[in-house]
Amino acid sequence: MLRTRTSVGCLLAALMFVVSSGVRAADEKAEIEALKKDIEDLRKRLNATSAPARSGVERTLDNRYGPNATVSTKSGKLTIGGLTQIWFYAFQKDNRGLFDKADAGVSIPDTNEGQQNSSFRVRRAEIKFTMDIHENVTGVVMIDPAREATSFPTLTDNQATAGSIFKTQNQVSPEFDAANGPGLGNTSSIGGVQTGSGAVPRLLQDAYINYHGVIPHHDFQVGQFKAWVGEEGIRSSAQLDFAERSFLGQHVDNIGHDLGISAHGTWWEDRFQYWVGIFDGAGNYFGTVALNSAGGQQQNRADDNNEKDFNARALVRPLWKDCRWGSLELGGSVRMGEHGENRLAGRDAFAAPVNGLNREKTWATWYNAWLYYAPGGPVRGMWIRGEWSWIKDRNAPGTVVDLDGNGASSAAGFQQTNAKTMGVWGAYGAVGYKMSDSRWQDCDCSSGWLKNFEFVARIDMFQNVWTANASDPAVTDTFRTIVYTGGVNYYIKGHDAKIQANFNAMDNPEGTAAHHFHKGVHNDSFVMNFQVAF
C-alpha cells in the first residue's frame, strides 16, 4: 500500500514538472518571438535612417562599369534611360516642288532643291531621367537635343513642311510683289538648309510628376507630356515597327506634347484601360502658325486663350497572349476644345486686324481609332495593325497658299487670310512577320541569323496638301498623299539594338487644273535607322 502511494506521488510530481516545463517553454517562445519582432523593427528603422556598412570590395565594385551599377542620389531611386537613332536617307532627285505652277503659266517656282539631298541625320537623342522619390511619387524629365534641328526634310514625304506632315504656305513662302506677283518661291526650306536653322525651343519633351499606388487601379499625372491621342503617336520611339511613324503618328509626335493633367485607370492585368485629361490646347490641331514663324507645337509655350482641351482614350484587349488565338487590341481616343480668342467672327486678320491674338474662336475635334492583332497557332509571328484619324479645326491666318492670289487684301498676296474651319482625315494599315516569334523559332531548318529578322509593309494615306479654293479663298481644298513602304528589321538585342531599312514609294497629288495644279514630284526615298535604346 505504501509502495502504491509512493508511485502515485512520483507520477504526480513528474506530471507537474512536465506541465511547468511546458508553460515555461511557451513563455520563453513568446518572449523569443517578441524579441525577434523588436529586432526586425529596429533593423527597419536603421535601414531607413542610414545606409548599411559596406566593405571596401563593395565600394570598389561600385566604381567599375557594368549593368545595374549604383547611382548616387540625394534621396530616392534614379533611373537613367535614353534612345539614339542615327539615320541615313536618300531621295529620288527632282528639283521641282509640289506647288510649282511653271507649266501652268504662273510663276510660282516651288523648288525641291533643298529637300532632295541624301544625308546622315541624328533623328533622336533622347535622355530620360526617372526619379522614384517616394513609393507613391515619381518624377520624369526627358530631353531630346535632336529636336532643335529643322533643316532636315520630313520623312516619309519631303514635300511636307519641315517638322510637320502638312504642305502649306510655310514651305512655299512666295515673296509677294503687288506688280509682278510671287517671286522667290520656296525661301523658308532653302534658307533652313543654307543656315542650318533651328526652331522655337523643343529641347524639353517631357516633364511631369506621376502619383500612383494610392487609389486602387489608378495613377495621376501632371506636367508636360503627350496628350492621349491614338496608338502609334504616343508609343515609345524605340518600339516603332518602321524607321519613321506613319503620317498620323508623326503628327501626334510633332505637336502632341502639351501641358495638363490626366488620370489613368487599368483593370484585369491591363486588358482594359482608360485615360482622361485636361490640357492647354494652345495653337490648333494642325500645328500651323503665322507665315515664316517656326514651329506649331503645343509644348514649351503659354496657353493662347482661357479655354482648355478635354481628352479621353480607352482600349480593350479581348484576347491577350493566348497561345491559340493570339492578341487583339481595340481602342479609340478623342480630343476637343475651343481654340482662338478673337470674338469678332469673320474678321480678316490681314484686311482688318484687331488688337489681340487675332484668331477666330473655333470648336476643334480630333478623333482616333486603332486595331492590333497578332494571331497565335501556326501563323504566330505575324501581326497586323491599323489606325484612322479625323481632325477638324481652323488654320492660322497666312498659313495656306492661295495659288490664284485671291486674298482679301493686297497685303495678303498669295496667302489664305481668314480661313474657315476644315476637316482632314487619314489612315494606315501595316503587316509584319517576326521570325523570332514564329513557329520556325525552334526549328532546326531555320538558321540562327534568320531568327533576328522581321519583314514589314505599310500603306499610309493622309490629306496633307492644302490650297485655298479658287471661288472662295477662305475655303481650303485638301488633297491626299499615299506612301507605300516595305522594309526589314534586324534585331541585335530586341528593340534595344536594331537596324531598320525602309523603301518608301511616294504618290503625291498631281493635276493640271489652273487652280489645282500639283506637280507629281519624284521623291521616292530609302532610309536606314541604326538604333540603341537603354
Beta strands, then each sheet from edge to edge (+ up, - down):
strand 1: 77-91
strand 2: 119-134
strand 3: 137-143
strand 4: 176-177
strand 5: 181-182
strand 6: 204-212
strand 7: 218-226
strand 8: 257-267
strand 9: 272-279
strand 10: 309-322
strand 11: 326-339
strand 12: 362-374
strand 13: 382-393
strand 14: 422-434
strand 15: 453-468
strand 16: 476-493
strand 17: 497-507
strand 18: 525-533
sheet 1: 1+ 2- 3+ 6- 7+ 8- 9+ 10- 11+ 12- 13+ 14- 15+ 16- 17+ 18- 1+
sheet 2: 4+ 5-
end
